[in-house]
Amino acid sequence: MPAPPCVACGACCFSSLPTYVRVTGDDHARLGDRAEALTSFVGNRCYMRMEDGHCGALAIDATGQFVCSVYALRPEVCRALERESPQCDAERAQKSERAVTTLLRQRTSPRSD
């Protein structure tokens, strides 16, 4: 399955709020074995775990593209955000700098391999 065209952006995956991406019971079940590592509970509500200012499922591949590591399993709130919609445009307008900063930081950080 080819990656969606929005992989160069990733803006919608960025937030400093630990309660940014709500995970429903159906979402949690769909995440299966990955749910425990990628989610956390705040009270009795579940959310995607945020790491370094972005969703823990977001990965940056060797070519610099933003890839959701659980794209086929992603929560409903992520599925509902339509590419190039007004909401998507707002995410890009507000957060595109965060994505660029993260990408630059990754490229300039010394590797530990």
ZIHUHU-V367083 format. One record per residue. N is the residue number from 1. PSI is psi as a letter, one per 40 degrees, with the letter a starting at -180 (NA if undefined). Layout:
N:PSI  N:PSI
This chain:
1:h  2:i  3:i  4:i  5:e  6:e  7:d  8:e  9:c  10:e  11:d  12:e  13:e  14:h  15:i  16:e  17:h  18:e  19:f  20:d  21:h  22:h  23:h  24:i  25:d  26:d  27:d  28:d  29:d  30:d  31:d  32:b  33:d  34:e  35:d  36:d  37:d  38:e  39:i  40:i  41:h  42:h  43:b  44:e  45:i  46:i  47:i  48:h  49:h  50:h  51:h  52:f  53:e  54:i  55:h  56:e  57:e  58:h  59:i  60:h  61:i  62:d  63:e  64:e  65:i  66:h  67:h  68:h  69:e  70:f  71:d  72:e  73:e  74:i  75:i  76:d  77:d  78:d  79:d  80:d  81:h  82:h  83:h  84:e  85:i  86:d  87:d  88:d  89:d  90:d  91:d  92:d  93:d  94:d  95:e  96:d  97:d  98:d  99:d  100:d  101:d  102:d  103:d  104:d  105:d  106:d  107:d  108:e  109:h  110:h  111:i  112:e  113:NA
